[in-house]
Amino acid sequence: MLVVLGFLMVATFMYLIMSKRATPVVGLILIPVAFGLIAGAGTDIGDMIVDGVESLAPTAALLFFAIVFFGIMIDVGLFDPLVRLILRLVRDDPARLVIGTAVLAMVVSLDGDGSTTFIITTSALLPLYLKLKVSPVVLTVVAGLANATMNIIPWGGPTVRAASALGLSPSEVFVPMIPSLVVGLVVVLGFAAHLGFVERRRLGKLTWKPDLMPLGAGPSGVGTTIGKDTDEAGEVGQLAAGLDPDRPTLRPRLLPFNAILTVALLVVLGLDILPIPVLFMIAAGIALAVNFPRVVDQSAAIARHSSSIVSVVAMVFAAAVLTGVFQGTGMVESMALWLTGVVPDALGPFLAVITGLLSIPMTFFMTNDAFYFGVLPVLAETAAQYGIEPVEMARASITGQPVHMQSPLVPAILLLVTLAGVPLADHHRKVLWRAGVVSVVMLVVGVVLGQIPFG
């Protein structure tokens, strides 16, 4: 019964979200509550939800202060030079813009934090998408795919989880999968190029007359003149990105300090000295105090990003209801046992590949913790009977990450669609099949190179 209810709950949630009959927050709260009561949770459902909230509270804190910190860095102009460089390279070509989005997201994803990647990518490029009239869904698809593929780097999370669950070193899981990662990124660039060329055919090349598009103009400020003088490029780029050189929040004299603070934050984050939420709390506090010494300015700095904070944190706590009910009722465990039980003995030698394929839907419908600490050990123990090494199972299990990162249970993707103003359903329609292709390609490369056994 729990297996049926679990799959039915997920299917109901996905249907309501994809059909736009409910917002993600409403769906994440009401659907699990209803199915939890049907499963016999009774009044214990309150404790289940509280457990879910407690488990995701650090994530909510991380997102809250990460948005504040990087929002401040954007306000004070830390990323302005990078944005101007990208805009000079992109100019007025939608295809270049989309490919540039993929490259920027890949580079920023090296810090292992999806939220940071999406904040920087959307802040830098979304205004240009809007003014070029390129669909923001293209931005979320390309950025989401790039970050999701990069998510298998050891400090990204899933590789460490897979290694920890099976008592392995993260390096012996990840290093042999580098070719799979490289090919996956090439596929992502291919999708980006295709989407960019489609947008180029649809739009052509659009440019602006600087005197006709004042700062802050929306998409209606886009002109239709083909070509522009080289002298206008800098001014147009600033207008396109919404980088007002005279905005009162700029702190040019503090640029070295803010750069050092940001680099130090990312270095300490990689060293895993303190919990990531604590690091962002401290960094946000320092950034506020140094850049905005007056209390009124500190309050204003937080208020400028309050809409993003509220939207994302609400999503996180709503997702806690789903995870709490999933875990508390035993649905996750029952679904995992059922899936392992339906695999015929004849397919035993192929369990590594089967695990890679199962990781695609299973990590979408459940958290990485649930999959890697709950499901993977069961699969690995079964696979050992057929001579498949745990490290090979771990490698196969991380190939589903391109799809996992599109899940509504992943706070970072909720942040991305919120910042871009894109409905989650629209994002899913365009990204899920592409993410599935990337996952399968990474799995196939692993098999071809012998890192993942096949039979």
C-alpha positions as CSV (number, residue, x, y, z in Angstrom):
1,M,0.0,0.0,0.0
2,L,2.8,2.4,0.9
3,V,4.4,1.8,-2.5
4,V,1.2,2.6,-4.4
5,L,0.6,5.6,-2.2
6,G,4.1,6.9,-2.7
7,F,4.1,6.7,-6.5
8,L,0.5,8.0,-6.6
9,M,1.5,11.0,-4.4
10,V,4.4,11.8,-6.7
11,A,2.3,11.4,-9.8
12,T,-0.5,13.6,-8.4
13,F,2.0,16.3,-7.4
14,M,3.7,16.3,-10.8
15,Y,0.4,16.4,-12.7
16,L,-0.9,19.4,-10.7
17,I,2.3,21.3,-11.1
18,M,2.8,20.4,-14.8
19,S,-0.8,21.3,-15.6
20,K,-0.5,24.5,-13.6
21,R,-3.5,23.6,-11.4
22,A,-1.5,24.3,-8.3
23,T,1.6,26.3,-7.4
24,P,4.6,24.3,-6.1
25,V,4.2,25.7,-2.6
26,V,0.5,24.6,-2.4
27,G,1.3,21.2,-4.0
28,L,4.2,20.5,-1.8
29,I,2.1,21.2,1.3
30,L,-1.4,19.9,0.7
31,I,-0.7,16.8,-1.4
32,P,1.7,15.1,1.1
33,V,-0.6,16.0,3.9
34,A,-3.5,14.3,2.2
35,F,-1.6,11.2,1.2
36,G,0.0,11.0,4.6
37,L,-3.4,10.9,6.3
38,I,-4.5,8.3,3.8
39,A,-1.4,6.3,4.8
40,G,-2.6,6.3,8.4
41,A,-0.2,8.9,9.8
42,G,-2.9,10.5,11.9
43,T,-1.8,13.1,14.3
44,D,1.8,11.9,13.9
45,I,1.9,13.7,10.6
46,G,2.7,16.9,12.6
47,D,5.9,15.3,14.0
48,M,6.8,14.0,10.5
49,I,6.5,17.5,9.0
50,V,8.5,19.1,11.9
51,D,11.2,16.5,11.3
52,G,11.3,17.5,7.6
53,V,11.4,21.2,8.5
54,E,14.3,20.6,10.9
55,S,16.2,18.7,8.3
56,L,15.8,21.5,5.7
57,A,16.2,24.4,8.1
58,P,19.9,24.7,7.4
59,T,19.2,24.7,3.7
60,A,16.7,27.5,4.2
61,A,19.3,29.5,6.2
62,L,21.9,28.8,3.5
63,L,19.6,30.2,0.8
64,F,18.5,33.2,2.9
65,F,22.0,34.4,3.6
66,A,23.4,33.3,0.2
67,I,20.9,35.5,-1.5
68,V,21.7,38.4,0.9
69,F,25.5,38.0,0.4
70,F,25.6,37.7,-3.4
71,G,22.8,40.2,-3.7
72,I,25.1,42.7,-1.9
73,M,28.0,41.8,-4.1
74,I,25.9,42.5,-7.1
75,D,24.6,45.7,-5.7
76,V,28.1,47.0,-4.9
77,G,29.4,46.2,-8.3
78,L,31.7,43.2,-7.7
79,F,30.4,41.3,-10.8
80,D,30.1,44.3,-13.1
81,P,33.4,43.8,-14.9
82,L,32.6,40.1,-15.6
83,V,29.2,41.0,-16.9
84,R,30.6,43.7,-19.2
85,L,33.1,41.1,-20.6
86,I,30.3,38.6,-21.3
87,L,28.2,41.3,-22.9
88,R,31.1,42.4,-25.1
89,L,31.4,38.8,-26.3
90,V,27.7,38.2,-26.7
91,R,26.9,41.6,-28.2
92,D,23.5,41.4,-30.0
93,D,23.4,37.7,-31.0
94,P,20.8,35.5,-29.2
95,A,22.8,32.3,-30.1
96,R,26.0,33.7,-28.5
97,L,23.9,34.8,-25.4
98,V,22.6,31.3,-24.9
99,I,26.0,29.6,-25.4
100,G,27.5,32.2,-23.1
101,T,24.9,31.3,-20.5
102,A,26.0,27.7,-20.5
103,V,29.7,28.6,-20.3
104,L,29.2,31.1,-17.4
105,A,27.0,28.6,-15.5
106,M,29.7,25.8,-15.9
107,V,32.5,28.1,-14.7
108,V,30.6,29.4,-11.7
109,S,29.4,25.9,-10.9
110,L,33.0,25.0,-10.0
111,D,32.2,26.3,-6.5
112,G,29.8,23.4,-6.0
113,D,26.9,25.5,-5.0
114,G,23.9,25.7,-7.4
115,S,22.3,28.7,-5.6
116,T,25.4,30.8,-6.2
117,T,25.6,29.8,-9.8
118,F,22.0,30.7,-10.5
119,I,22.2,34.0,-8.6
120,I,25.2,35.1,-10.6
121,T,23.9,33.8,-13.9
122,T,20.5,35.3,-13.7
123,S,21.7,38.6,-12.3
124,A,24.2,38.9,-15.1
125,L,22.2,37.7,-18.1
126,L,18.4,37.9,-17.4
127,P,18.1,41.6,-18.2
128,L,19.8,41.0,-21.6
129,Y,17.4,38.0,-22.2
130,L,14.5,40.2,-21.5
131,K,15.7,43.1,-23.7
132,L,16.6,40.8,-26.6
133,K,13.2,39.1,-26.1
134,V,14.9,35.7,-25.7
135,S,12.7,33.4,-23.7
136,P,13.8,33.3,-20.0
137,V,12.9,29.6,-20.1
138,V,15.9,29.1,-22.3
139,L,18.1,30.7,-19.6
140,T,16.7,28.3,-16.9
141,V,17.1,25.3,-19.1
142,V,20.7,26.0,-20.1
143,A,21.8,27.2,-16.7
144,G,20.0,24.3,-15.0
145,L,21.6,21.7,-17.3
146,A,25.1,23.1,-17.0
147,N,25.0,23.3,-13.2
148,A,23.3,19.8,-12.9
149,T,26.0,18.2,-15.0
150,M,28.7,19.8,-13.0
151,N,27.0,18.6,-9.8
152,I,29.0,15.4,-9.8
153,I,32.2,17.2,-8.8
154,P,33.3,15.8,-5.4
155,W,32.4,19.0,-3.4
156,G,29.0,19.2,-5.2
157,G,27.4,16.7,-2.8
158,P,26.2,13.5,-4.6
159,T,29.6,12.0,-5.1
160,V,30.5,12.5,-1.5
161,R,27.2,10.9,-0.4
162,A,27.6,7.9,-2.7
163,A,31.2,7.4,-1.4
164,S,30.2,7.8,2.2
165,A,27.2,5.4,1.9
166,L,29.5,2.7,0.6
167,G,32.7,3.5,2.5
168,L,34.7,4.7,-0.5
169,S,37.0,7.6,-1.3
170,P,35.2,10.3,-3.3
171,S,38.2,10.5,-5.6
172,E,38.0,6.8,-6.7
173,V,34.4,7.5,-7.5
174,F,34.8,10.8,-9.4
175,V,38.2,10.7,-11.2
176,P,37.3,7.8,-13.5
177,M,34.0,9.6,-14.3
178,I,35.8,12.8,-15.6
179,P,35.4,11.6,-19.3
180,S,31.7,11.2,-18.7
181,L,31.5,14.6,-17.2
182,V,33.4,16.2,-20.1
183,V,31.1,14.5,-22.7
184,G,28.0,15.5,-20.7
185,L,29.2,19.1,-20.8
186,V,29.7,18.9,-24.5
187,V,26.1,17.6,-24.9
188,V,24.9,20.5,-22.7
189,L,26.8,23.0,-25.0
190,G,25.1,21.3,-28.0
191,F,21.7,21.8,-26.5
192,A,22.6,25.4,-25.7
193,A,23.8,26.0,-29.3
194,H,20.6,24.5,-30.7
195,L,18.4,26.6,-28.4
196,G,20.4,29.7,-29.3
197,F,20.2,29.1,-33.0
198,V,16.4,28.6,-32.7
199,E,16.1,31.9,-30.9
200,R,18.3,33.6,-33.5
201,R,16.1,32.4,-36.3
202,R,13.0,33.5,-34.4
203,L,14.3,36.9,-33.4
204,G,17.2,37.8,-35.7
205,K,19.7,40.3,-34.2
206,L,18.2,43.0,-32.2
207,T,20.0,46.1,-31.0
208,W,19.1,49.4,-29.3
209,K,19.5,53.1,-29.7
210,P,20.9,54.2,-26.4
211,D,19.0,57.5,-26.5
212,L,15.8,55.6,-27.0
213,M,16.1,53.1,-24.2
214,P,16.6,54.7,-20.8
215,L,17.9,52.6,-18.0
216,G,15.2,50.4,-16.5
217,A,13.3,50.1,-19.7
218,G,11.6,46.8,-20.1
219,P,11.5,44.5,-23.1
220,S,9.5,47.2,-24.9
221,G,12.7,49.2,-25.0
222,V,14.2,46.9,-27.5
223,G,14.7,48.4,-30.9
224,T,14.8,46.7,-34.3
225,T,17.8,48.4,-35.9
226,I,20.2,45.9,-37.3
227,G,23.8,46.6,-36.4
228,K,25.4,49.2,-34.2
229,D,28.6,51.3,-34.1
230,T,31.5,49.9,-32.0
231,D,31.5,53.1,-29.9
232,E,28.0,52.3,-28.7
233,A,28.7,48.8,-27.5
234,G,29.8,49.7,-24.0
235,E,26.8,51.9,-23.3
236,V,24.4,49.5,-24.9
237,G,25.8,46.6,-22.9
238,Q,25.4,48.6,-19.6
239,L,21.8,49.4,-20.5
240,A,21.1,45.8,-21.5
241,A,22.4,44.4,-18.3
242,G,20.8,47.0,-16.1
243,L,24.3,48.1,-14.7
244,D,23.7,51.7,-13.8
245,P,27.2,53.1,-13.4
246,D,25.7,55.8,-11.1
247,R,23.6,53.5,-8.8
248,P,24.0,54.6,-5.2
249,T,24.9,51.1,-3.9
250,L,28.2,50.9,-5.9
251,R,31.3,50.7,-3.7
252,P,34.2,51.0,-6.1
253,R,36.7,51.7,-3.3
254,L,35.7,48.5,-1.6
255,L,36.1,46.3,-4.7
256,P,39.3,44.7,-3.5
257,F,37.9,44.0,-0.1
258,N,34.7,42.5,-1.6
259,A,36.7,40.4,-4.0
260,I,38.9,39.0,-1.2
261,L,35.9,38.3,1.0
262,T,34.1,36.4,-1.8
263,V,37.2,34.4,-2.7
264,A,37.9,33.6,1.0
265,L,34.3,32.5,1.4
266,L,34.6,30.1,-1.5
267,V,37.9,28.8,-0.4
268,V,36.7,28.1,3.2
269,L,33.6,26.6,1.7
270,G,35.7,24.1,-0.2
271,L,37.8,23.3,2.8
272,D,34.6,22.3,4.7
273,I,35.8,24.0,7.9
274,L,32.4,25.3,9.0
275,P,28.9,24.4,7.9
276,I,28.0,26.2,4.7
277,P,25.0,28.1,6.2
278,V,27.2,29.4,9.0
279,L,29.8,30.6,6.5
280,F,27.2,32.5,4.5
281,M,25.7,34.0,7.7
282,I,29.1,35.3,8.7
283,A,30.0,36.5,5.2
284,A,26.7,38.3,4.8
285,G,27.1,40.0,8.2
286,I,30.6,41.2,7.3
287,A,29.4,42.3,3.8
288,L,26.6,44.3,5.3
289,A,28.7,45.9,8.0
290,V,31.5,47.0,5.7
291,N,29.6,48.1,2.7
292,F,26.6,49.6,4.5
293,P,27.8,50.9,7.9
294,R,24.5,52.7,8.5
295,V,21.6,50.6,10.0
296,V,19.1,52.1,7.6
297,D,21.2,51.1,4.6
298,Q,21.7,47.6,5.9
299,S,17.9,47.2,6.2
300,A,17.4,48.5,2.7
301,A,20.1,46.1,1.3
302,I,18.1,43.2,2.8
303,A,14.8,44.5,1.7
304,R,16.0,44.8,-1.9
305,H,16.2,41.1,-2.1
306,S,13.3,40.2,0.1
307,S,11.0,39.0,-2.7
308,S,13.6,36.3,-3.8
309,I,14.2,35.4,-0.1
310,V,10.6,34.9,0.7
311,S,9.8,32.9,-2.5
312,V,12.7,30.5,-2.1
313,V,12.5,30.0,1.7
314,A,8.8,29.3,1.3
315,M,9.5,26.7,-1.3
316,V,12.1,25.0,1.0
317,F,9.8,24.7,3.9
318,A,7.0,23.5,1.7
319,A,9.3,20.8,0.3
320,A,10.0,19.8,3.9
321,V,6.4,18.7,4.2
322,L,6.9,16.3,1.3
323,T,10.2,14.9,2.5
324,G,8.9,14.6,6.1
325,V,5.8,12.6,5.0
326,F,7.9,10.5,2.6
327,Q,10.3,9.5,5.3
328,G,7.9,9.4,8.3
329,T,5.3,7.1,6.7
330,G,8.0,4.8,5.3
331,M,7.0,5.4,1.7
332,V,10.7,6.0,0.6
333,E,11.9,2.7,2.2
334,S,9.0,0.7,0.8
335,M,9.4,2.1,-2.7
336,A,13.2,1.3,-2.6
337,L,12.6,-2.2,-1.5
338,W,9.9,-2.7,-4.1
339,L,12.2,-1.5,-6.9
340,T,15.0,-3.8,-5.9
341,G,12.7,-6.7,-5.5
342,V,11.2,-6.4,-9.0
343,V,14.6,-6.8,-10.7
344,P,14.8,-10.4,-12.1
345,D,17.8,-12.5,-11.2
346,A,18.7,-12.7,-14.9
347,L,19.4,-8.9,-14.8
348,G,21.7,-9.2,-11.8
349,P,24.9,-8.8,-13.8
350,F,23.5,-5.5,-15.2
351,L,22.7,-4.0,-11.9
352,A,25.2,-1.2,-12.3
353,V,23.6,0.0,-15.4
354,I,20.2,-0.5,-13.9
355,T,21.2,1.6,-10.9
356,G,22.3,4.4,-13.3
357,L,18.9,4.2,-15.0
358,L,17.0,4.1,-11.7
359,S,18.9,7.1,-10.4
360,I,17.3,9.2,-13.1
361,P,13.7,9.0,-11.8
362,M,14.5,8.1,-8.2
363,T,16.7,11.1,-7.5
364,F,14.1,13.3,-9.1
365,F,11.4,12.1,-6.7
366,M,13.5,11.9,-3.6
367,T,16.3,13.7,-1.9
368,N,19.9,12.7,-2.6
369,D,20.2,11.7,1.0
370,A,17.3,9.3,0.7
371,F,18.7,7.7,-2.5
372,Y,22.3,7.5,-1.6
373,F,21.9,6.4,2.0
374,G,18.7,4.5,1.7
375,V,18.5,2.9,-1.8
376,L,22.1,2.7,-3.0
377,P,23.4,0.4,-0.2
378,V,20.6,-2.0,-0.8
379,L,21.4,-2.1,-4.6
380,A,25.1,-2.3,-3.9
381,E,24.7,-5.3,-1.6
382,T,22.6,-7.1,-4.1
383,A,25.1,-6.3,-6.9
384,A,28.0,-7.7,-4.9
385,Q,26.5,-11.1,-5.4
386,Y,27.1,-10.8,-9.1
387,G,30.7,-9.6,-8.7
388,I,30.0,-5.9,-9.2
389,E,32.2,-3.7,-7.0
390,P,30.7,-1.0,-4.7
391,V,32.8,1.7,-6.4
392,E,31.2,0.8,-9.8
393,M,27.8,1.1,-8.3
394,A,28.7,4.5,-6.9
395,R,29.9,5.7,-10.3
396,A,26.7,4.6,-12.0
397,S,24.5,6.2,-9.3
398,I,25.8,9.7,-9.9
399,T,24.9,9.8,-13.6
400,G,21.3,10.7,-12.7
401,Q,22.3,14.1,-11.3
402,P,21.3,16.1,-14.4
403,V,17.7,15.1,-13.8
404,H,17.9,15.2,-10.0
405,M,18.9,18.9,-10.0
406,Q,15.6,19.8,-11.9
407,S,13.5,18.3,-9.0
408,P,11.2,20.6,-7.1
409,L,12.8,19.1,-4.0
410,V,16.1,20.9,-4.9
411,P,16.0,24.4,-3.5
412,A,18.5,25.7,-6.0
413,I,16.3,25.0,-9.0
414,L,13.4,26.7,-7.2
415,L,15.7,29.7,-6.7
416,L,16.6,29.7,-10.5
417,V,13.0,29.7,-11.7
418,T,12.0,32.3,-9.1
419,L,14.8,34.7,-10.1
420,A,14.1,34.2,-13.8
421,G,10.3,34.5,-13.3
422,V,9.7,31.2,-15.1
423,P,6.9,28.8,-14.0
424,L,8.4,25.5,-12.8
425,A,6.1,23.6,-15.2
426,D,7.5,25.5,-18.2
427,H,11.0,24.8,-17.1
428,H,10.2,21.1,-16.7
429,R,8.7,20.8,-20.1
430,K,11.9,21.9,-21.8
431,V,14.5,20.6,-19.5
432,L,13.5,17.1,-18.3
433,W,14.0,15.2,-21.6
434,R,17.3,17.1,-22.2
435,A,18.5,16.3,-18.7
436,G,17.6,12.7,-19.3
437,V,19.6,12.6,-22.5
438,V,22.7,14.0,-20.6
439,S,22.3,11.4,-17.9
440,V,22.1,8.5,-20.3
441,V,25.0,9.8,-22.3
442,M,27.2,10.0,-19.2
443,L,26.1,6.5,-18.2
444,V,26.9,5.2,-21.7
445,V,30.4,6.8,-21.7
446,G,31.1,5.2,-18.3
447,V,30.1,1.8,-19.7
448,V,32.1,2.2,-23.0
449,L,35.3,3.2,-21.0
450,G,34.8,0.3,-18.6
451,Q,34.2,2.5,-15.5
452,I,30.7,1.0,-15.2
453,P,30.3,-2.8,-15.8
454,F,27.7,-4.0,-18.3
455,G,27.1,-7.7,-17.9
